[in-house]
Amino acid sequence: MPALDTALVTVMSIPSPADGVWNLGPLPIRGYALCIILGIVVAIWIGERRWVARGGQPGEVSDMAIWAVPFGLIGGRIYHVATDWELYFGADENPVTALYVWRGGLGIWGAVALGAFGAWIFARLRGIKLLPLLDALAPGVLVAQAVGRWGNWFNQELYGRPTDLPWGLEIDVAHRPSQYLDVATFHPAFLYECLWNLAAAALLIWLDRRFRLGHGRVVALYVMLYTTGRAWIENLRIDDVQLDDVLGLRLNVWTSIVLFVLAAVYFVWSARTHPGREEQVRTREPEPQDAAGPTA
């Protein structure tokens, strides 16, 4: 029977990649990085279409990405290192590894916060109103997060509790916590979040079209939808993180709760004080040199 059980696990489960890095001569190609890059490309494509439909100019979202993407990557890394600092600055750890982004570790809220700051800089330079720009970008960001989550699959990280469900995720022994060395399959938390984000993005686009949302309410709904999914998915995870178990909940669960409440309050306030959608998405007419990209 044990041999039969093992066979069933092998057939009825999701395998993890044997290797998340492929070498083209001296150049390493990392699955994690490819997922992040693909997610960014998809977000720009979706955001560009939505921004033009809102009245923006073609190419402006691509130009905005020159500011938002670097800021977002830096912010995501800072958030991760700050909440898991002992992985890099604890005893017998090498602080230089905090710079090794390709190994995984990007905190979404740090990425969103600094990415939005980069978008704000661009909007100021181009005479664009920030809120309609962010509203146009929000669904694409959710799709980018869905694509980026597959980077965790390549790295065999951020999986959930043990499970014998048919879609259980196989994790190599080297990537399992010490107390789970005899467990074969785990909840594929990355897949759950991917599917949740795609569904949330579709719902967000439908709600925006149906109710003509504006003044940052698409962004508020993005935060509410994402944090709802993140809260329950986070509770499946078994990996150790610093600042964990705050009053019985993981830090990321508390973060989701707080952000959901703030986003809900803003949504109600915005709907009451600024009903409808912005008629103008710019604070001034675009200048000829704007076609060449953002200026410093």
Buried (B, 14 or more C-beta within 10 A) or exposed (E): EEEEEEEEBEEEBBEBEEEBBEEEEEEEEBBBBBBBBBBBEBBBBBBBBBBBEBEBBEBBBEBBBEBBBEBBBBBBBBBBBEBBBEBBEEEEEEEEEBEEBBEBBBBBBBBBBBBBBBBBBBBEBBBBBBBBBBBBBBBBBBBBBBBBBBBBBBBBBBBBEBBEEEEBBBBEEEEBEEEBEEBBBBBBBBBBBBBBBBBBBEBBBEBBEEBEBBBBBBBBBBBBBBBBBBBEBBBBBBBEBEBBEEEEBBBBBBBBBEBBEBBBEBBEBBBEEBEEBBEEBBEEEBEEEBEEBBEE
